Amino acid sequence: MKLSSTTRLERLKDRYQQGDLDRRRFLGLTAAAAASAGIFLPWGNKALAQVKNVRFDGWGGTVQEAMDKYAFQPYTAKTSISVVQGTFGDETEIIAKAKTSAPGDFQIVHSSGVEYYVRYVNSGLTSEINEANIPNMANVMQAMIDPFRKITPKLSAVPYNYGTTGIAYNTTVISPEEAAAKGAALLTDPAYKGKIGGYDSMTTRVWYGALGSGQDPNNIQDIEAVWAKVREQRDLAKKFWASGAELMDLLSKGEIVVSEAWSGRVAALQQQGHPIGYIDPPGSYAWMEDLLVLKGSPMAECEELINFMLDVETSIAVSEGQSYPPSLDPTKVELTDKIKAMPAFDPTGKMESLTFADPIYWAEHETDWAKQWDRIAKGA
């Protein structure tokens, strides 16, 4: 018996609602069925129009190389949708560009967690993800999802990996015992003047200024003491680096012997045989990165790509390639020994041992602190 066009559309809708069809396939089939029957659907032409690429902006270097090799290239081979990539050194760049660009010019951002998520939300740049199209989210740690959902019940981002900004040191110059004993004080030790590095980021500068002055970075009581520590490190430093690649270059060449550093970049240097140690002093800055979908993006394709990236095999391969633990819950998914040995890895899946920035507190101070760091960086 030949089905009527209306019946076919109703059955397609039922299959979609039951999870038998993803959104992209559902839109394409319903648009095609409607078109063949002469039925007009407002979104029909858009659904039939083939999306040829998805835009992705990330941190570059070994992190993005791993994503390209183990996620983007296989995704393109599977779907014929290419991933057009851009890079940035400071995520503030992307926020500024997205504010002044047309919706859809920037689509997926490898974003720096909840404190940046607040900035995108406040700037009106976020979208609403259909989580039904990302079934692999079931394997993501709930402890990573919850902070985002507290800000927007309907998510615009999916957690993907995490790490810490601890302290890297050259083991031929600084012993593990000295590093453990001095902790954050290593960053302002006059003995290493001209060999100290630091990340050119307000958040990191204030965070370690707080630790250096004996304060809680999420509840600073004396901001002037923080700025004093920031100036102290500035005057001792050889260079404030702006990207992970620059950090690795400075450390590998011995131009600096101590610096704040991203845990995954240090792990990569260690795997390459460089004499670099790493510590997370008490209260060191922990972060989780997410795949953030901006307003105006081709949602079905972005959701499909994110689901592909969260596939267990893909996520593990990317994690091992970039040396950061994945967002996969280790109590649900068996992770490799290489991942379990990574700095910052949390075997419990609860993230309770890591210290994250309070997004509301930091959002309240971000503008004033950014201006002050800019003045100090210029010599004030």
Residue, then its C-alpha position, 0 to 999 in steps of 0.5 A: m500500500k502506498l503511503s500518503s505524504t502526510t503519513r510518511l512525514e509523520r513516520l519520519k517524525d516518530r523515528y526521529q523522536q525515538g532516536d532512530l534518526d539523527r537531526r541531519r538525516f531527519l531534516g534531509l528525508t523530511a525535506a525530500a519527502a515534502a518536496s516530492a509531494g509538492i508540500f512546502l516546508p519553511w526550512g525545506n530548502k535549507a535542509l536540502a542544502q548541503v553543508k560542505n564544511v564546519r569551522f573550528d577554532g582552537w589552540g593550535g600546536t600539538v593539541q590541534e594536531a591531535m584533533d586533526k589527525y584523530a578526529f577531523q580527518p576521519y570525520t571528513a572521510k566519513t561524512s565528506i564535510s571538511v573542518v576548516q580550522g583556525t587557531f588563537g593564542d588567547e581566547t579573548e581574540i575569538i570572543a572579540k572577533a565573534k562579537t563583530s562578525a556575522p552569525g556563523d562566521f565562527q562556529i565551534v571553539h575549543s573553549s577554556g571552560v566555565e569562566y569563558y562560557v560566562r563571557y560568551v553567554n553574556s555576549g549573546l554568542t551562545s546557541e542551544i545544542n540538541e543533546a539527543n543528537i550527541p548520544n556520546m555525551a552519556n560517557v562524559m563526566q557529570a562533574m564536568i557537565d554540571p558547572f555549564r548547566k548551572i549557567t545555561p540549562k540548555l547547553s551551548a558547549v560540551p566538555y572535552n578535556y581538562g588539565t592544570t596550569g601548574i609549574a614546569y621546571n628544568t630538572t638540570v637546574i631545579s631539583p624536584e625537592e626544591a620545586a616541591a618545597k618552594g611551590a609558587a615561590l619559584l616564580t619569584d625566586p631571584a636566583y632564577k632572574g632572567k630565566i623565569g617565564g610566565y603566561d601572558s594571561m590575566t587569569t594566570r597572572v592573578w591566580y598565581g599572584a594570589l597563591g604567591s601572596g598566600q591567598d585563595p584565588n577565588n576569594i582574594q582579600d588583598i588585590e594589591a598584594v596580588w599585583a605586587k607579586v605580579r610585578e615581582q615576577r614581571d621584573l624577574a622574567k625573561k618572557f611572558w609566552a602567548s601560546g603553548a608552542e612558545l612555552m614548549d620552545l622556551l622550555s626545550k631550549g633552556e631559555i627559561v628554567v621555570s614557568e607556569a605551564w599547561s600540564g599537557r604541553v609539559a607531558a609532551l616535552q617529557q615524552q620527547g625526552h626533555p628534562i622538564g619536571y612539573i608540579d601542581p602546588p596547592g590551589s594550582y589552576a585547573w581548567m576544563e576545555d569544551l567544544l562550544v557551538l556559537k550562535g548561527s552555526p549549522m547545528a546538525e553538522c556541529e552536533e554530529l562532529i562533536n558526537f564523533m569526537l566524543d566516540v570512545e575510540t576517537s576521544i582516547a586517540v585525541s587524548e593520547g595525541q595531545s597529552y590531556p585527559p579526556s572528559l570521558d568518565p573513567t568509571k564508565v569507560e576503560l581508559t588507557d594506562k597512558i591517560k591514567a599517567m597524565p598530569a591532572f588525571d582524576p580516576t574518580g570522575k568527580m573532579e574534587s581534587l582539582t581547583f577551578a575558577d569560580p566563574i561568577y566571581w571571576a566574571e565580576h572582576e574580569t574587566d578591571w583585572a584585565k585593565q590592570w594586568d595590561r598596565i602592569a605588562k607595559g611597565a606600570 
